[in-house]
Amino acid sequence: MRKRENLLKEVILNDRLMLSRDTADMICYDLKKVLSEYFNLLGDVSISVEPEKDFYKISVTTSAVAIKSFGIIK
């Protein structure tokens, strides 16, 4: 019975993990807009989502040629 519960939990977690290509593209588009406020980006932004034991590990990858100068809001 315990193995079946673990298998069911794994199936549910994997099901939640499935990002459609459209959703991933939308997330990357939003991240690129935000990161462009702080960096001069060189190319696109990509993400990867990997399941861990009780959470997801989300990695964002991009390259920048410079960090933009900005002041602190008071």
SEGU-38564 format. One line per field, with one value per residue (C-alpha): residue in three letters; x, y, z. Coordinates in Angstrom, 1 decimal, always signed. Layout:
<nodes>
residuo	(ALA; ...)
xx	(X; ...)
yy	(Y; ...)
zz	(Z; ...)
</nodes>
This chain:
<nodes>
residuo	(MET; ARG; LYS; ARG; GLU; ASN; LEU; LEU; LYS; GLU; VAL; ILE; LEU; ASN; ASP; ARG; LEU; MET; LEU; SER; ARG; ASP; THR; ALA; ASP; MET; ILE; CYS; TYR; ASP; LEU; LYS; LYS; VAL; LEU; SER; GLU; TYR; PHE; ASN; LEU; LEU; GLY; ASP; VAL; SER; ILE; SER; VAL; GLU; PRO; GLU; LYS; ASP; PHE; TYR; LYS; ILE; SER; VAL; THR; THR; SER; ALA; VAL; ALA; ILE; LYS; SER; PHE; GLY; ILE; ILE; LYS)
xx	(+0.0; +2.8; +4.5; +1.2; +0.8; +4.3; +3.7; +0.5; +2.3; +5.0; +2.5; +0.7; +4.0; +5.1; +1.7; +2.1; +5.6; +4.4; +4.8; +3.4; +5.8; +3.5; +3.6; +7.4; +7.7; +5.4; +7.5; +10.7; +9.3; +8.3; +11.7; +13.5; +11.5; +12.3; +16.0; +16.4; +15.6; +18.9; +21.1; +22.0; +21.0; +22.8; +20.2; +17.2; +16.2; +15.6; +14.2; +14.3; +12.0; +13.2; +11.3; +13.0; +11.6; +8.9; +9.5; +10.6; +14.0; +13.7; +16.8; +16.9; +19.7; +20.7; +23.8; +24.4; +27.1; +26.7; +24.9; +22.8; +23.4; +20.4; +19.7; +18.0; +14.4; +13.8)
yy	(+0.0; +2.4; +2.0; +2.7; +6.0; +7.0; +6.2; +8.2; +11.2; +11.0; +10.9; +14.0; +15.9; +15.1; +16.2; +19.5; +19.9; +19.8; +23.3; +23.9; +25.5; +28.6; +28.9; +28.6; +31.2; +33.6; +33.2; +33.7; +36.8; +38.3; +37.4; +39.1; +42.3; +42.4; +41.4; +44.0; +46.7; +45.7; +44.2; +44.7; +41.3; +39.4; +37.0; +35.2; +34.0; +30.3; +28.4; +24.8; +23.3; +20.2; +18.4; +17.9; +16.0; +18.4; +21.4; +22.5; +23.8; +26.6; +27.8; +30.9; +31.3; +34.3; +36.3; +40.0; +42.4; +44.9; +45.8; +48.9; +51.7; +52.5; +54.5; +53.3; +54.4; +56.2)
zz	(+0.0; +0.9; -2.6; -4.3; -2.3; -3.2; -6.8; -6.8; -5.2; -7.8; -10.6; -9.1; -8.7; -12.3; -13.6; -11.8; -13.2; -16.8; -18.2; -21.6; -24.1; -24.2; -20.4; -20.3; -23.1; -21.2; -18.0; -19.9; -21.5; -18.2; -16.6; -19.5; -19.0; -15.3; -15.7; -18.4; -15.8; -14.0; -16.7; -20.4; -21.5; -24.2; -25.7; -24.3; -20.9; -20.2; -17.3; -16.0; -13.4; -11.6; -8.9; -5.5; -2.6; -1.5; -3.8; -7.2; -8.0; -10.6; -12.4; -14.6; -17.2; -19.2; -20.0; -19.6; -20.9; -18.1; -14.9; -15.2; -12.8; -10.6; -7.5; -4.3; -3.9; -0.7)
</nodes>
